[in-house]
């Protein structure tokens, strides 16, 4: 099969697309013929070698954790009802880093994949899993956002931020979003009720009133300013800075694969309450360019890669 591969850590130029051996199909594995993946910040951080202390790494590495495609085969112990020909999507995270999703065939543990939203393209579906699960686990699990809550979403125009906004709105919340001025109209189109320019000074000084919960996606001064943003710092959740958010009494979230949550995201997408903003789509042969674009850190929405 063809796959994106790197044999050493470093910049995007270490990635090459080449023929590699087909992956094995374990007893509880769903083999997916990938149609698309997407690029997330964790992909280039792994490529640079920054996460070697978090997971065992086995070079050569195929990058990518998101996938959308068609079931090619299932292992004999798979009990989820998936069968060859089913369209699926998922967040294919294992306990080590080696077999990623930027490949024609992806061996996915059955806990990591489920049926794809029927109304979305493969590129759109592949853009949801990691970012969508992160947003869901922040908004629903960590913060328990409900109807009438006033929720602040930092970096609301980014990949995770846009999903957090839409999930909070679907749960009946009033949403305040931070972004650069050129993204303010886009946030309003997503349903954001109050938009704040994060470049114009401390967020706490710009809010019309304190909020009930904070989704932190940037850390730093914005997270340190949380006591001025929220009524109760126990309802602050961050994916960036565990030490600071735990010191505030809040929650640190590290996204995990969860089929039930992917099913919830599929339901939101199929009834039109969760939409995907694709910033760009690259073919597999140009995946290094996709990494560079994501690494710049100014992308609105998601970057997809077709397989």
C-alpha positions in Angstrom: 0.0 0.0 0.0 1.0 3.7 -0.4 1.5 5.7 2.8 3.1 8.8 4.1 6.1 7.8 6.2 9.0 9.3 8.1 12.1 7.4 9.3 13.5 10.2 11.6 12.1 13.1 13.6 12.3 16.6 12.1 10.6 19.1 9.9 7.9 18.4 7.3 10.6 17.5 4.8 11.2 14.2 6.6 7.9 12.9 5.3 7.8 10.9 2.1 5.0 8.9 0.3 6.1 5.4 -0.6 5.0 1.8 -0.8 5.0 -0.1 2.5 3.8 -3.5 3.6 0.1 -3.9 4.2 -0.8 -3.8 7.9 -1.9 -6.9 9.9 -5.6 -7.4 10.9 -5.7 -8.2 14.6 -8.6 -10.1 16.2 -10.3 -6.9 17.4 -9.2 -4.8 14.5 -11.2 -3.1 11.8 -9.2 -2.7 8.6 -10.2 0.6 6.9 -9.5 1.5 3.3 -8.9 5.1 4.0 -10.4 7.8 1.7 -9.3 10.8 3.8 -7.5 11.9 6.9 -6.9 15.3 8.5 -3.9 17.1 10.1 -3.9 18.2 13.7 -1.2 20.0 15.7 -0.4 16.7 17.5 0.7 15.2 14.1 3.6 17.6 13.6 4.4 17.6 17.3 4.9 13.9 17.1 6.9 14.3 13.8 9.2 16.8 15.6 9.8 14.3 18.4 8.1 16.4 21.1 5.9 13.6 22.4 8.5 10.8 22.8 8.0 10.9 26.6 4.2 10.4 26.3 4.0 7.3 24.0 6.4 4.6 22.8 7.5 5.5 19.3 8.5 3.0 16.6 10.1 4.3 13.5 9.3 4.4 10.7 6.1 6.2 11.5 3.0 6.7 9.4 1.4 10.0 10.7 -2.2 10.8 11.4 -4.9 9.8 13.9 -8.1 10.8 12.0 -9.6 8.6 9.3 -12.7 8.2 7.1 -13.1 5.4 4.7 -14.6 2.0 4.0 -14.3 -1.2 6.0 -12.0 -3.6 4.1 -12.0 -6.4 6.6 -12.8 -7.1 10.3 -11.0 -9.3 12.8 -12.9 -12.4 14.2 -13.4 -10.8 17.6 -15.0 -7.6 16.4 -18.4 -7.3 18.1 -19.5 -3.8 16.9 -21.5 -5.0 13.9 -19.2 -3.3 11.4 -18.7 -5.3 8.1 -16.8 -4.9 4.8 -18.3 -2.1 2.8 -19.5 0.0 5.7 -18.4 3.7 5.6 -16.7 4.6 8.9 -14.8 7.3 10.6 -12.7 7.4 13.7 -9.9 8.6 16.0 -7.4 5.8 15.6 -5.2 6.3 18.7 -3.2 3.4 20.0 -0.9 2.9 23.0 2.1 3.5 20.8 3.0 5.6 17.7 3.7 3.6 14.5 0.6 2.8 12.3 -1.1 6.1 11.5 -3.9 7.0 9.2 -2.2 8.7 6.3 -2.2 5.4 4.4 -4.3 3.5 2.0 -5.1 0.8 4.7 -5.5 1.6 8.4 -5.7 -1.1 11.1 -8.1 0.5 13.6 -8.9 -1.0 17.0 -12.7 -1.5 17.0 -13.1 1.0 19.9 -11.8 3.8 17.7 -14.2 3.7 14.8 -17.9 3.8 14.1 -20.3 4.6 11.2 -19.5 7.8 9.3 -22.1 10.6 9.2 -24.1 9.8 6.1 -24.4 13.4 4.9 -20.7 14.3 5.0 -18.0 13.7 2.5 -15.0 11.6 3.5 -12.9 14.7 3.8 -15.5 16.4 6.1 -15.9 13.2 8.2 -12.2 12.8 8.6 -11.9 16.3 9.9 -14.2 15.6 12.9 -12.8 12.8 15.1 -9.8 14.1 17.1 -11.0 17.7 17.2 -14.7 16.9 17.6 -14.0 14.4 20.5 -11.8 17.0 22.2 -14.6 19.6 22.0 -17.2 17.1 23.1 -15.2 15.9 26.1 -14.5 19.5 27.1 -18.0 20.8 26.7 -20.1 17.8 27.8 -17.9 15.8 30.1 -15.6 18.2 31.8 -17.8 21.3 32.0 -21.3 19.7 31.8 -22.6 22.6 29.8 -26.4 22.8 29.7 -29.2 25.1 28.6 -28.8 28.7 29.7 -25.1 28.4 30.6 -22.9 31.2 29.4 -19.8 29.6 27.9 -16.5 31.2 26.8 -14.6 29.4 24.0 -11.1 30.6 23.4 -9.7 30.2 19.8 -13.2 29.7 18.7 -12.4 29.8 15.0 -9.9 26.9 15.1 -10.6 23.3 14.5 -11.5 22.3 18.1 -13.0 25.8 18.8 -15.6 25.6 16.1 -16.8 22.2 17.2 -16.9 23.4 20.8 -19.1 26.4 19.8 -21.5 24.2 17.9 -21.7 21.5 20.6 -22.4 24.2 23.3 -25.1 25.8 21.1 -26.7 22.4 20.5 -27.0 22.1 24.3 -28.7 25.4 24.6 -25.8 27.5 25.8 -25.1 31.2 25.2 -21.6 31.2 23.6 -18.9 33.9 23.8 -16.0 33.3 21.4 -12.5 34.8 21.1 -10.8 35.2 17.7 -8.9 37.7 15.5 -11.2 40.4 14.0 -11.1 38.8 10.6 -12.9 35.7 12.0 -15.6 37.5 13.9 -18.2 37.3 11.1 -17.5 33.6 10.7 -18.1 33.0 14.4 -21.4 34.9 14.2 -22.4 32.6 11.4 -21.7 29.6 13.7 -24.1 31.1 16.2 -21.6 32.8 18.6 -23.6 35.3 20.7 -20.7 37.6 21.7 -17.4 37.9 20.0 -14.2 39.1 21.6 -10.9 40.2 20.0 -8.2 38.3 21.8 -5.6 40.7 20.4 -7.2 43.7 22.2 -6.1 43.0 25.7 -7.1 40.7 28.6 -10.3 38.8 27.9 -11.6 39.3 31.4 -11.6 43.1 30.8 -13.6 42.8 27.5 -16.4 40.5 28.6 -19.8 42.2 29.1 -20.3 39.8 32.1 -18.6 36.8 33.6 -19.3 33.4 32.2 -20.4 30.1 33.7 -17.7 28.0 32.0 -14.5 28.4 30.0 -13.1 26.2 27.2 -9.4 27.0 27.1 -7.5 26.0 23.9 -4.6 28.4 24.1 -3.2 28.5 27.7 -0.8 31.2 28.6 -2.1 34.6 29.7 -5.7 33.7 28.6 -5.8 30.8 31.0 -4.1 32.8 33.8 -6.8 35.4 33.3 -9.6 32.8 33.9 -10.5 34.0 37.4 -11.5 37.3 35.8 -13.6 35.5 33.1 -15.6 32.9 35.0 -17.8 32.8 38.2 -16.3 29.5 39.4 -12.9 28.4 38.3 -13.9 24.7 38.8 -15.7 25.1 35.5 -12.6 25.9 33.5 -11.2 23.1 31.3 -8.0 23.2 29.3 -6.3 21.0 26.7 -3.1 23.0 26.9 -1.7 23.6 30.4 -2.5 20.9 33.0 -0.5 22.5 35.8 -2.2 25.9 35.5 -5.8 24.7 35.1 -5.5 22.2 37.9 -4.1 24.9 40.1 -7.2 26.9 39.4 -9.3 23.9 40.5 -10.4 23.2 36.9 -10.1 20.2 34.6 -7.4 19.1 32.2 -8.7 17.2 29.2 -6.6 14.8 27.1 -8.8 13.5 24.3 -9.4 9.8 24.1 -11.1 7.5 21.6 -14.8 6.9 22.5 -17.2 5.3 20.1 -20.3 6.5 22.0 -19.0 10.1 21.6 -18.3 9.6 17.9 -21.9 8.4 17.6 -23.1 11.6 19.3 -21.1 13.7 16.9 -22.5 11.8 14.0 -26.0 12.5 15.2 -25.3 16.2 15.5 -23.8 16.2 12.0 -26.7 14.3 10.4 -29.3 16.7 11.9 -27.3 19.7 10.7 -26.2 21.0 14.1 -22.5 20.2 13.5 -20.8 21.5 10.4 -17.3 21.2 9.2 -15.3 24.2 7.9 -12.6 22.8 5.6 -9.8 25.3 5.3 -8.0 23.3 2.6 -7.7 19.8 1.2 -4.4 18.3 0.0 -3.7 15.0 -1.8 -1.6 12.5 0.0 1.5 13.3 -2.1 1.3 16.8 -0.7 0.9 15.9 2.9 4.1 17.7 3.9 2.5 20.9 2.7 -0.6 20.2 4.8 1.7 19.7 7.9 3.4 23.1 7.2 0.0 24.9 6.8 -1.2 23.5 10.2 2.1 24.3 11.8 1.7 28.0 11.0 -1.1 28.0 13.6 -3.4 30.5 11.8 -5.7 28.0 10.1 -9.5 28.6 10.4 -11.2 25.2 10.5 -9.6 21.9 9.5 -7.1 20.7 6.9 -8.0 17.4 5.2 -5.8 15.0 3.2 -7.3 12.7 0.5 -5.9 9.2 0.2 
